[in-house]
Amino acid sequence: MPRKYILLLTVALGVIVLDQWTKYLVVRELTTRFDDRPTLGERLSAMYGEPPPQGFDGLHYRSKRYIEVSDSFFRLRYAENPGAAWGLFRSLPPATRGLLFHVVSIGAVVLITWYFSKLSGKDPQERWALWGLPLVLGGAIGNYIDRIARAFVIDFLEAHWYDKAAWPSFNVADSAIVVGVGLLLVDAFVRKETPDKETPKQDKSATART
């Protein structure tokens, strides 16, 4: 297997495992979902099975606490996002929203894999794309697992400014996607097409006659 595909699998799987593991910890520590489920099997079944109906707070898993990392800037708090980034499309009917996310997620995986296959894996200028694409792929699959399992994504990272302004909650998968897209933007500026040295120069006299 070419080394570039080993990198793709390692980084993407690493993001997926870290994303799902942190979401498991958040459900265990910040919600009551696992309170009456002592075994790992019962907890995984509860996390990836059909979620209970939404409560009065709009959450399927009831929140029991949150963790203040920085009183003025950052906390860990359980949240659910049935929509896309920043809650986009969350007002769509569930069937329409689900179909949209299935198409977009599968399309993104196919597009990323195809683009990655076009990389030689040998050009040093490709390093930004070689790392950026696996990060985006892992993040996309991580959130897609949530949507397949329970039709909403678990978020828990909450950045705020003295509770006067807040960035929408996000998770590890979202972070990987943002970093990956940033690397791809760098790649777009850094990597340039090299001219084909073997292409013969056009005959100036022929150009002049035309």
C-alpha positions, 0 to 999 in steps of 0.5 A: 500500500502506498505510504500516502494511503497509510497516512490517510487511514491513520489520520482519518481513523485517529480523528474518528476514534478521538471524536467518538471517544470524547463524545462517549466521555461527555455523555457519561460525565455530563448527561444522565444517559448512562446512569442506570447502565453500568456495563460498557455494552449497555452504554454503547447500546444507549449511545448508538441506539434509538435516542429517547424523546426530547425533554423540556429542554429540547435535549434527548439526553438530559444534561446534569452538569457542565464543566467550567474550564475558564469562567470567562472564556471556555466551558464543556457543556453537552449540546445536540445539533440536528443541523449542519455547522452553526445549526444550519438546516435544523428547521428542515423536516427530519426526513428532508434533513436526513436525506440532505446530510446523507447525500452531502456526507457521502459525496464529501467522502467520495470527493475527498478520496478522489482528490487524495488519490490524485496526489503523488505523495512524493512532492514536498509541496503536497504536504498541506493537502496530504494532512488536510484531506485526511483531517477533513475526511475523519471529521466528516465521518465522525459527525456522520456516525452521529447522524446515522446513529441518532440523527443529531451530532453531539457537541460539547466545546463552548467558547464564549466571552464573559457570557456576552458572546458565544461561538456555536458549540463544536466537537473534535470532528468539527475541529479536525474539519476546520484545521483540515480546511485551513491546511487546504487553503494553505495548499491552494496558495503554496502548491503551484503547477510546474511547467512541463520542461519536455514540452517543445517551445512553439516555433516563433516563425510559425506563430508569426505566420498565423 
